Amino acid sequence: MKQPLSYIHPSAKIAKNVVIEPFTTIDGNVVIGEGTWVGPNVTIMDGARIGKNCSIFPGSVISGTPQDLKYNNEETTVEIGDNVTIRECVTINKGTTDRMKTVIGNNCLIMAYCHVAHDCIVGDNCIFSNNSTLAGHVTVGDYVIISGLTAVHQFCSIGDHAFVTGGSLVRKDVPPYVKAAREPLSYVGINSVGLRRRGFDSKKISEVQNIYRYLYQKNYNNSQACDIIEAEMEASPERDKILQFIRNSHRGIMKGYFKSN
């Protein structure tokens, strides 16, 4: 349903049961899936690919031009999954030649005034609280919670099930399953509350805790800790995910609190 005071380019591909409120502008190279609600005063620019049953609140700008001086009007996209809620005044920029796209997974909640820059890849079931900001080329796993007023440095990665406390400056990679807090940002334990909510049992939570004891509470460097974990701990999806994340980290992982202070 299109309100008469909104503008939709004739070549935009809009599912029949999409609701578009007044004063919204939708450019031509746009696809919007079934059941999505687009609130008033929203701007959806060329390159947006929006899934089913999403809600986009007033003032948001989707698929804006990257804030990157190297961008040269190449055709890139923003890809937003299903059941995503985008609250007021969120900005999500499309990709550059690095990844050619910016991606938001399924079932995400992006609260008011958040910014997701070009070439970010965000997984499923993530929550970004108000005024969280991702610089370019950031990778965020599944079930990540980023609390309000957090800024993530370009090219950083945040692993699955991680929790980043409010007001944080994320300059290093945040491994899976952990809580990150303090300044400089540091490991302060595993995200046990989040893991229990998502069905991890006590045995699995203890396994993750033991892995991070080698990384953060013993006197090993990361390479030594990874080798010991691989040699002494039974293989599991969680163990292998942590090892792979650390070994593939380009910026290096954040330190433990006591080590960094």
C-alpha positions as protocol buffer text, in pm:
chain_id: "A"
residue {
  index: 1
  type: MET
  ca { x: 0 y: 0 z: 0 }
}
residue {
  index: 2
  type: LYS
  ca { x: 155 y: 326 z: -117 }
}
residue {
  index: 3
  type: GLN
  ca { x: 51 y: 656 z: 36 }
}
residue {
  index: 4
  type: PRO
  ca { x: -7 y: 937 z: -217 }
}
residue {
  index: 5
  type: LEU
  ca { x: 257 y: 1160 z: -60 }
}
residue {
  index: 6
  type: SER
  ca { x: 538 y: 904 z: -100 }
}
residue {
  index: 7
  type: TYR
  ca { x: 755 y: 864 z: -411 }
}
residue {
  index: 8
  type: ILE
  ca { x: 839 y: 524 z: -559 }
}
residue {
  index: 9
  type: HIS
  ca { x: 1046 y: 500 z: -875 }
}
residue {
  index: 10
  type: PRO
  ca { x: 855 y: 302 z: -1140 }
}
residue {
  index: 11
  type: SER
  ca { x: 1131 y: 42 z: -1172 }
}
residue {
  index: 12
  type: ALA
  ca { x: 1151 y: -39 z: -799 }
}
residue {
  index: 13
  type: LYS
  ca { x: 1039 y: -395 z: -721 }
}
residue {
  index: 14
  type: ILE
  ca { x: 797 y: -374 z: -429 }
}
residue {
  index: 15
  type: ALA
  ca { x: 592 y: -673 z: -308 }
}
residue {
  index: 16
  type: LYS
  ca { x: 216 y: -617 z: -318 }
}
residue {
  index: 17
  type: ASN
  ca { x: 155 y: -615 z: 58 }
}
residue {
  index: 18
  type: VAL
  ca { x: 436 y: -372 z: 149 }
}
residue {
  index: 19
  type: VAL
  ca { x: 317 y: -61 z: 336 }
}
residue {
  index: 20
  type: ILE
  ca { x: 489 y: 264 z: 247 }
}
residue {
  index: 21
  type: GLU
  ca { x: 398 y: 567 z: 457 }
}
residue {
  index: 22
  type: PRO
  ca { x: 391 y: 935 z: 343 }
}
residue {
  index: 23
  type: PHE
  ca { x: 699 y: 1140 z: 256 }
}
residue {
  index: 24
  type: THR
  ca { x: 912 y: 832 z: 189 }
}
residue {
  index: 25
  type: THR
  ca { x: 1135 y: 813 z: -121 }
}
residue {
  index: 26
  type: ILE
  ca { x: 1232 y: 486 z: -289 }
}
residue {
  index: 27
  type: ASP
  ca { x: 1476 y: 486 z: -582 }
}
residue {
  index: 28
  type: GLY
  ca { x: 1467 y: 261 z: -886 }
}
residue {
  index: 29
  type: ASN
  ca { x: 1721 y: -14 z: -818 }
}
residue {
  index: 30
  type: VAL
  ca { x: 1544 y: -133 z: -502 }
}
residue {
  index: 31
  type: VAL
  ca { x: 1378 y: -462 z: -402 }
}
residue {
  index: 32
  type: ILE
  ca { x: 1148 y: -487 z: -96 }
}
residue {
  index: 33
  type: GLY
  ca { x: 1000 y: -819 z: 18 }
}
residue {
  index: 34
  type: GLU
  ca { x: 654 y: -913 z: 138 }
}
residue {
  index: 35
  type: GLY
  ca { x: 508 y: -780 z: 460 }
}
residue {
  index: 36
  type: THR
  ca { x: 762 y: -503 z: 511 }
}
residue {
  index: 37
  type: TRP
  ca { x: 654 y: -171 z: 662 }
}
residue {
  index: 38
  type: VAL
  ca { x: 839 y: 143 z: 556 }
}
residue {
  index: 39
  type: GLY
  ca { x: 759 y: 435 z: 784 }
}
residue {
  index: 40
  type: PRO
  ca { x: 729 y: 803 z: 695 }
}
residue {
  index: 41
  type: ASN
  ca { x: 1031 y: 1011 z: 593 }
}
residue {
  index: 42
  type: VAL
  ca { x: 1243 y: 709 z: 504 }
}
residue {
  index: 43
  type: THR
  ca { x: 1490 y: 725 z: 213 }
}
residue {
  index: 44
  type: ILE
  ca { x: 1574 y: 399 z: 35 }
}
residue {
  index: 45
  type: MET
  ca { x: 1836 y: 455 z: -233 }
}
residue {
  index: 46
  type: ASP
  ca { x: 1962 y: 256 z: -531 }
}
residue {
  index: 47
  type: GLY
  ca { x: 2106 y: -81 z: -440 }
}
residue {
  index: 48
  type: ALA
  ca { x: 1881 y: -169 z: -146 }
}
residue {
  index: 49
  type: ARG
  ca { x: 1766 y: -530 z: -117 }
}
residue {
  index: 50
  type: ILE
  ca { x: 1526 y: -558 z: 177 }
}
residue {
  index: 51
  type: GLY
  ca { x: 1373 y: -888 z: 289 }
}
residue {
  index: 52
  type: LYS
  ca { x: 1034 y: -993 z: 419 }
}
residue {
  index: 53
  type: ASN
  ca { x: 851 y: -864 z: 727 }
}
residue {
  index: 54
  type: CYS
  ca { x: 1096 y: -585 z: 805 }
}
residue {
  index: 55
  type: SER
  ca { x: 1009 y: -259 z: 982 }
}
residue {
  index: 56
  type: ILE
  ca { x: 1192 y: 60 z: 890 }
}
residue {
  index: 57
  type: PHE
  ca { x: 1117 y: 359 z: 1113 }
}
residue {
  index: 58
  type: PRO
  ca { x: 1113 y: 732 z: 1028 }
}
residue {
  index: 59
  type: GLY
  ca { x: 1429 y: 914 z: 930 }
}
residue {
  index: 60
  type: SER
  ca { x: 1628 y: 608 z: 825 }
}
residue {
  index: 61
  type: VAL
  ca { x: 1846 y: 615 z: 513 }
}
residue {
  index: 62
  type: ILE
  ca { x: 1915 y: 276 z: 354 }
}
residue {
  index: 63
  type: SER
  ca { x: 2180 y: 219 z: 85 }
}
residue {
  index: 64
  type: GLY
  ca { x: 2328 y: 568 z: 99 }
}
residue {
  index: 65
  type: THR
  ca { x: 2651 y: 641 z: -87 }
}
residue {
  index: 66
  type: PRO
  ca { x: 2956 y: 513 z: 107 }
}
residue {
  index: 67
  type: GLN
  ca { x: 3145 y: 773 z: 306 }
}
residue {
  index: 68
  type: ASP
  ca { x: 3464 y: 661 z: 134 }
}
residue {
  index: 69
  type: LEU
  ca { x: 3659 y: 888 z: -99 }
}
residue {
  index: 70
  type: LYS
  ca { x: 3764 y: 586 z: -308 }
}
residue {
  index: 71
  type: TYR
  ca { x: 3404 y: 514 z: -402 }
}
residue {
  index: 72
  type: ASN
  ca { x: 3352 y: 590 z: -771 }
}
residue {
  index: 73
  type: ASN
  ca { x: 2980 y: 529 z: -824 }
}
residue {
  index: 74
  type: GLU
  ca { x: 3026 y: 157 z: -888 }
}
residue {
  index: 75
  type: GLU
  ca { x: 2705 y: -44 z: -859 }
}
residue {
  index: 76
  type: THR
  ca { x: 2697 y: -198 z: -510 }
}
residue {
  index: 77
  type: THR
  ca { x: 2423 y: -303 z: -268 }
}
residue {
  index: 78
  type: VAL
  ca { x: 2284 y: -319 z: 83 }
}
residue {
  index: 79
  type: GLU
  ca { x: 2131 y: -659 z: 157 }
}
residue {
  index: 80
  type: ILE
  ca { x: 1894 y: -674 z: 454 }
}
residue {
  index: 81
  type: GLY
  ca { x: 1747 y: -1007 z: 563 }
}
residue {
  index: 82
  type: ASP
  ca { x: 1400 y: -1102 z: 686 }
}
residue {
  index: 83
  type: ASN
  ca { x: 1233 y: -985 z: 1009 }
}
residue {
  index: 84
  type: VAL
  ca { x: 1475 y: -697 z: 1062 }
}
residue {
  index: 85
  type: THR
  ca { x: 1370 y: -392 z: 1265 }
}
residue {
  index: 86
  type: ILE
  ca { x: 1547 y: -67 z: 1182 }
}
residue {
  index: 87
  type: ARG
  ca { x: 1456 y: 211 z: 1424 }
}
residue {
  index: 88
  type: GLU
  ca { x: 1460 y: 587 z: 1382 }
}
residue {
  index: 89
  type: CYS
  ca { x: 1737 y: 767 z: 1191 }
}
residue {
  index: 90
  type: VAL
  ca { x: 1952 y: 460 z: 1123 }
}
residue {
  index: 91
  type: THR
  ca { x: 2195 y: 491 z: 831 }
}
residue {
  index: 92
  type: ILE
  ca { x: 2320 y: 187 z: 639 }
}
residue {
  index: 93
  type: ASN
  ca { x: 2563 y: 260 z: 354 }
}
residue {
  index: 94
  type: LYS
  ca { x: 2610 y: 33 z: 54 }
}
residue {
  index: 95
  type: GLY
  ca { x: 2937 y: -140 z: -29 }
}
residue {
  index: 96
  type: THR
  ca { x: 3247 y: -46 z: -225 }
}
residue {
  index: 97
  type: THR
  ca { x: 3473 y: -254 z: -447 }
}
residue {
  index: 98
  type: ASP
  ca { x: 3610 y: -430 z: -137 }
}
residue {
  index: 99
  type: ARG
  ca { x: 3304 y: -650 z: -77 }
}
residue {
  index: 100
  type: MET
  ca { x: 3056 y: -490 z: -318 }
}
residue {
  index: 101
  type: LYS
  ca { x: 2786 y: -508 z: -54 }
}
residue {
  index: 102
  type: THR
  ca { x: 2686 y: -430 z: 302 }
}
residue {
  index: 103
  type: VAL
  ca { x: 2487 y: -709 z: 468 }
}
residue {
  index: 104
  type: ILE
  ca { x: 2245 y: -724 z: 764 }
}
residue {
  index: 105
  type: GLY
  ca { x: 2131 y: -1078 z: 849 }
}
residue {
  index: 106
  type: ASN
  ca { x: 1790 y: -1207 z: 955 }
}
residue {
  index: 107
  type: ASN
  ca { x: 1605 y: -1119 z: 1278 }
}
residue {
  index: 108
  type: CYS
  ca { x: 1825 y: -823 z: 1371 }
}
residue {
  index: 109
  type: LEU
  ca { x: 1723 y: -520 z: 1578 }
}
residue {
  index: 110
  type: ILE
  ca { x: 1909 y: -199 z: 1496 }
}
residue {
  index: 111
  type: MET
  ca { x: 1806 y: 73 z: 1737 }
}
residue {
  index: 112
  type: ALA
  ca { x: 1781 y: 447 z: 1679 }
}
residue {
  index: 113
  type: TYR
  ca { x: 2070 y: 650 z: 1537 }
}
residue {
  index: 114
  type: CYS
  ca { x: 2295 y: 352 z: 1463 }
}
residue {
  index: 115
  type: HIS
  ca { x: 2528 y: 369 z: 1166 }
}
residue {
  index: 116
  type: VAL
  ca { x: 2649 y: 72 z: 959 }
}
residue {
  index: 117
  type: ALA
  ca { x: 2919 y: 177 z: 716 }
}
residue {
  index: 118
  type: HIS
  ca { x: 3016 y: 37 z: 377 }
}
residue {
  index: 119
  type: ASP
  ca { x: 3120 y: -327 z: 339 }
}
residue {
  index: 120
  type: CYS
  ca { x: 3008 y: -435 z: 685 }
}
residue {
  index: 121
  type: ILE
  ca { x: 2881 y: -793 z: 717 }
}
residue {
  index: 122
  type: VAL
  ca { x: 2641 y: -849 z: 1009 }
}
residue {
  index: 123
  type: GLY
  ca { x: 2510 y: -1196 z: 1098 }
}
residue {
  index: 124
  type: ASP
  ca { x: 2169 y: -1313 z: 1216 }
}
residue {
  index: 125
  type: ASN
  ca { x: 1990 y: -1230 z: 1543 }
}
residue {
  index: 126
  type: CYS
  ca { x: 2207 y: -933 z: 1634 }
}
residue {
  index: 127
  type: ILE
  ca { x: 2105 y: -636 z: 1850 }
}
residue {
  index: 128
  type: PHE
  ca { x: 2271 y: -296 z: 1814 }
}
residue {
  index: 129
  type: SER
  ca { x: 2163 y: -52 z: 2082 }
}
residue {
  index: 130
  type: ASN
  ca { x: 2118 y: 322 z: 2027 }
}
residue {
  index: 131
  type: ASN
  ca { x: 2402 y: 516 z: 1865 }
}
residue {
  index: 132
  type: SER
  ca { x: 2619 y: 212 z: 1797 }
}
residue {
  index: 133
  type: THR
  ca { x: 2852 y: 279 z: 1503 }
}
residue {
  index: 134
  type: LEU
  ca { x: 3030 y: 36 z: 1274 }
}
residue {
  index: 135
  type: ALA
  ca { x: 3309 y: 177 z: 1060 }
}
residue {
  index: 136
  type: GLY
  ca { x: 3379 y: 27 z: 719 }
}
residue {
  index: 137
  type: HIS
  ca { x: 3465 y: -338 z: 655 }
}
residue {
  index: 138
  type: VAL
  ca { x: 3354 y: -461 z: 1000 }
}
residue {
  index: 139
  type: THR
  ca { x: 3243 y: -823 z: 1038 }
}
residue {
  index: 140
  type: VAL
  ca { x: 2990 y: -917 z: 1309 }
}
residue {
  index: 141
  type: GLY
  ca { x: 2886 y: -1276 z: 1382 }
}
residue {
  index: 142
  type: ASP
  ca { x: 2550 y: -1420 z: 1485 }
}
residue {
  index: 143
  type: TYR
  ca { x: 2374 y: -1335 z: 1815 }
}
residue {
  index: 144
  type: VAL
  ca { x: 2604 y: -1041 z: 1887 }
}
residue {
  index: 145
  type: ILE
  ca { x: 2483 y: -766 z: 2120 }
}
residue {
  index: 146
  type: ILE
  ca { x: 2648 y: -426 z: 2090 }
}
residue {
  index: 147
  type: SER
  ca { x: 2537 y: -188 z: 2362 }
}
residue {
  index: 148
  type: GLY
  ca { x: 2469 y: 182 z: 2317 }
}
residue {
  index: 149
  type: LEU
  ca { x: 2727 y: 445 z: 2220 }
}
residue {
  index: 150
  type: THR
  ca { x: 2978 y: 183 z: 2106 }
}
residue {
  index: 151
  type: ALA
  ca { x: 3217 y: 260 z: 1819 }
}
residue {
  index: 152
  type: VAL
  ca { x: 3379 y: -22 z: 1622 }
}
residue {
  index: 153
  type: HIS
  ca { x: 3702 y: 50 z: 1433 }
}
residue {
  index: 154
  type: GLN
  ca { x: 3724 y: -33 z: 1063 }
}
residue {
  index: 155
  type: PHE
  ca { x: 3824 y: -390 z: 970 }
}
residue {
  index: 156
  type: CYS
  ca { x: 3746 y: -525 z: 1318 }
}
residue {
  index: 157
  type: SER
  ca { x: 3564 y: -855 z: 1370 }
}
residue {
  index: 158
  type: ILE
  ca { x: 3325 y: -951 z: 1651 }
}
residue {
  index: 159
  type: GLY
  ca { x: 3261 y: -1322 z: 1700 }
}
residue {
  index: 160
  type: ASP
  ca { x: 2934 y: -1511 z: 1749 }
}
residue {
  index: 161
  type: HIS
  ca { x: 2747 y: -1466 z: 2080 }
}
residue {
  index: 162
  type: ALA
  ca { x: 2974 y: -1184 z: 2197 }
}
residue {
  index: 163
  type: PHE
  ca { x: 2846 y: -904 z: 2421 }
}
residue {
  index: 164
  type: VAL
  ca { x: 3005 y: -557 z: 2405 }
}
residue {
  index: 165
  type: THR
  ca { x: 2919 y: -324 z: 2691 }
}
residue {
  index: 166
  type: GLY
  ca { x: 2795 y: 33 z: 2641 }
}
residue {
  index: 167
  type: GLY
  ca { x: 3026 y: 319 z: 2552 }
}
residue {
  index: 168
  type: SER
  ca { x: 3300 y: 88 z: 2429 }
}
residue {
  index: 169
  type: LEU
  ca { x: 3572 y: 165 z: 2177 }
}
residue {
  index: 170
  type: VAL
  ca { x: 3637 y: -154 z: 1982 }
}
residue {
  index: 171
  type: ARG
  ca { x: 3987 y: -131 z: 1837 }
}
residue {
  index: 172
  type: LYS
  ca { x: 4074 y: -503 z: 1834 }
}
residue {
  index: 173
  type: ASP
  ca { x: 3883 y: -816 z: 1739 }
}
residue {
  index: 174
  type: VAL
  ca { x: 3636 y: -954 z: 1994 }
}
residue {
  index: 175
  type: PRO
  ca { x: 3636 y: -1336 z: 2002 }
}
residue {
  index: 176
  type: PRO
  ca { x: 3320 y: -1551 z: 2012 }
}
residue {
  index: 177
  type: TYR
  ca { x: 3120 y: -1613 z: 2332 }
}
residue {
  index: 178
  type: VAL
  ca { x: 3285 y: -1340 z: 2542 }
}
residue {
  index: 179
  type: LYS
  ca { x: 3191 y: -1025 z: 2731 }
}
residue {
  index: 180
  type: ALA
  ca { x: 3395 y: -718 z: 2639 }
}
residue {
  index: 181
  type: ALA
  ca { x: 3413 y: -418 z: 2871 }
}
residue {
  index: 182
  type: ARG
  ca { x: 3639 y: -155 z: 3033 }
}
residue {
  index: 183
  type: GLU
  ca { x: 3887 y: 82 z: 2868 }
}
residue {
  index: 184
  type: PRO
  ca { x: 4087 y: -27 z: 2683 }
}
residue {
  index: 185
  type: LEU
  ca { x: 3834 y: -290 z: 2578 }
}
residue {
  index: 186
  type: SER
  ca { x: 3917 y: -618 z: 2750 }
}
residue {
  index: 187
  type: TYR
  ca { x: 3799 y: -971 z: 2811 }
}
residue {
  index: 188
  type: VAL
  ca { x: 3594 y: -977 z: 3134 }
}
residue {
  index: 189
  type: GLY
  ca { x: 3449 y: -1328 z: 3112 }
}
residue {
  index: 190
  type: ILE
  ca { x: 3229 y: -1528 z: 2881 }
}
residue {
  index: 191
  type: ASN
  ca { x: 2874 y: -1430 z: 2792 }
}
residue {
  index: 192
  type: SER
  ca { x: 2725 y: -1702 z: 3011 }
}
residue {
  index: 193
  type: VAL
  ca { x: 2383 y: -1534 z: 3046 }
}
residue {
  index: 194
  type: GLY
  ca { x: 2345 y: -1503 z: 2670 }
}
residue {
  index: 195
  type: LEU
  ca { x: 2464 y: -1859 z: 2613 }
}
residue {
  index: 196
  type: ARG
  ca { x: 2215 y: -2001 z: 2864 }
}
residue {
  index: 197
  type: ARG
  ca { x: 1933 y: -1807 z: 2699 }
}
residue {
  index: 198
  type: ARG
  ca { x: 2026 y: -1966 z: 2367 }
}
residue {
  index: 199
  type: GLY
  ca { x: 2028 y: -2324 z: 2496 }
}
residue {
  index: 200
  type: PHE
  ca { x: 2393 y: -2386 z: 2584 }
}
residue {
  index: 201
  type: ASP
  ca { x: 2406 y: -2630 z: 2876 }
}
residue {
  index: 202
  type: SER
  ca { x: 2637 y: -2604 z: 3179 }
}
residue {
  index: 203
  type: LYS
  ca { x: 2887 y: -2849 z: 3035 }
}
residue {
  index: 204
  type: LYS
  ca { x: 2926 y: -2652 z: 2715 }
}
residue {
  index: 205
  type: ILE
  ca { x: 2955 y: -2322 z: 2903 }
}
residue {
  index: 206
  type: SER
  ca { x: 3229 y: -2473 z: 3123 }
}
residue {
  index: 207
  type: GLU
  ca { x: 3412 y: -2590 z: 2811 }
}
residue {
  index: 208
  type: VAL
  ca { x: 3412 y: -2237 z: 2669 }
}
residue {
  index: 209
  type: GLN
  ca { x: 3529 y: -2097 z: 3005 }
}
residue {
  index: 210
  type: ASN
  ca { x: 3821 y: -2342 z: 3014 }
}
residue {
  index: 211
  type: ILE
  ca { x: 3928 y: -2244 z: 2664 }
}
residue {
  index: 212
  type: TYR
  ca { x: 3943 y: -1877 z: 2758 }
}
residue {
  index: 213
  type: ARG
  ca { x: 4137 y: -1954 z: 3078 }
}
residue {
  index: 214
  type: TYR
  ca { x: 4422 y: -2070 z: 2854 }
}
residue {
  index: 215
  type: LEU
  ca { x: 4395 y: -1757 z: 2644 }
}
residue {
  index: 216
  type: TYR
  ca { x: 4351 y: -1495 z: 2914 }
}
residue {
  index: 217
  type: GLN
  ca { x: 4449 y: -1633 z: 3254 }
}
residue {
  index: 218
  type: LYS
  ca { x: 4763 y: -1831 z: 3180 }
}
residue {
  index: 219
  type: ASN
  ca { x: 5101 y: -1689 z: 3083 }
}
residue {
  index: 220
  type: TYR
  ca { x: 5080 y: -1795 z: 2719 }
}
residue {
  index: 221
  type: ASN
  ca { x: 5082 y: -1586 z: 2407 }
}
residue {
  index: 222
  type: ASN
  ca { x: 4793 y: -1644 z: 2168 }
}
residue {
  index: 223
  type: SER
  ca { x: 4979 y: -1888 z: 1945 }
}
residue {
  index: 224
  type: GLN
  ca { x: 5095 y: -2098 z: 2242 }
}
residue {
  index: 225
  type: ALA
  ca { x: 4747 y: -2097 z: 2394 }
}
residue {
  index: 226
  type: CYS
  ca { x: 4587 y: -2206 z: 2067 }
}
residue {
  index: 227
  type: ASP
  ca { x: 4832 y: -2493 z: 2026 }
}
residue {
  index: 228
  type: ILE
  ca { x: 4770 y: -2614 z: 2383 }
}
residue {
  index: 229
  type: ILE
  ca { x: 4392 y: -2587 z: 2346 }
}
residue {
  index: 230
  type: GLU
  ca { x: 4404 y: -2785 z: 2022 }
}
residue {
  index: 231
  type: ALA
  ca { x: 4629 y: -3052 z: 2173 }
}
residue {
  index: 232
  type: GLU
  ca { x: 4464 y: -3094 z: 2514 }
}
residue {
  index: 233
  type: MET
  ca { x: 4095 y: -3019 z: 2464 }
}
residue {
  index: 234
  type: GLU
  ca { x: 3850 y: -3239 z: 2281 }
}
residue {
  index: 235
  type: ALA
  ca { x: 3740 y: -3107 z: 1944 }
}
residue {
  index: 236
  type: SER
  ca { x: 3399 y: -2939 z: 1937 }
}
residue {
  index: 237
  type: PRO
  ca { x: 3228 y: -2676 z: 1720 }
}
residue {
  index: 238
  type: GLU
  ca { x: 3284 y: -2415 z: 1992 }
}
residue {
  index: 239
  type: ARG
  ca { x: 3652 y: -2496 z: 2037 }
}
residue {
  index: 240
  type: ASP
  ca { x: 3715 y: -2494 z: 1665 }
}
residue {
  index: 241
  type: LYS
  ca { x: 3522 y: -2168 z: 1614 }
}
residue {
  index: 242
  type: ILE
  ca { x: 3735 y: -1993 z: 1879 }
}
residue {
  index: 243
  type: LEU
  ca { x: 4063 y: -2126 z: 1739 }
}
residue {
  index: 244
  type: GLN
  ca { x: 3971 y: -2033 z: 1385 }
}
residue {
  index: 245
  type: PHE
  ca { x: 3869 y: -1681 z: 1489 }
}
residue {
  index: 246
  type: ILE
  ca { x: 4194 y: -1616 z: 1675 }
}
residue {
  index: 247
  type: ARG
  ca { x: 4418 y: -1760 z: 1404 }
}
residue {
  index: 248
  type: ASN
  ca { x: 4238 y: -1562 z: 1133 }
}
residue {
  index: 249
  type: SER
  ca { x: 4239 y: -1233 z: 1324 }
}
residue {
  index: 250
  type: HIS
  ca { x: 4401 y: -953 z: 1125 }
}
residue {
  index: 251
  type: ARG
  ca { x: 4388 y: -680 z: 1388 }
}
residue {
  index: 252
  type: GLY
  ca { x: 4466 y: -909 z: 1682 }
}
residue {
  index: 253
  type: ILE
  ca { x: 4225 y: -997 z: 1961 }
}
residue {
  index: 254
  type: MET
  ca { x: 4155 y: -776 z: 2260 }
}
residue {
  index: 255
  type: LYS
  ca { x: 4363 y: -836 z: 2572 }
}
residue {
  index: 256
  type: GLY
  ca { x: 4253 y: -966 z: 2908 }
}
residue {
  index: 257
  type: TYR
  ca { x: 4177 y: -695 z: 3163 }
}
residue {
  index: 258
  type: PHE
  ca { x: 4466 y: -777 z: 3394 }
}
residue {
  index: 259
  type: LYS
  ca { x: 4711 y: -809 z: 3104 }
}
residue {
  index: 260
  type: SER
  ca { x: 4607 y: -476 z: 2954 }
}
residue {
  index: 261
  type: ASN
  ca { x: 4638 y: -295 z: 3287 }
}
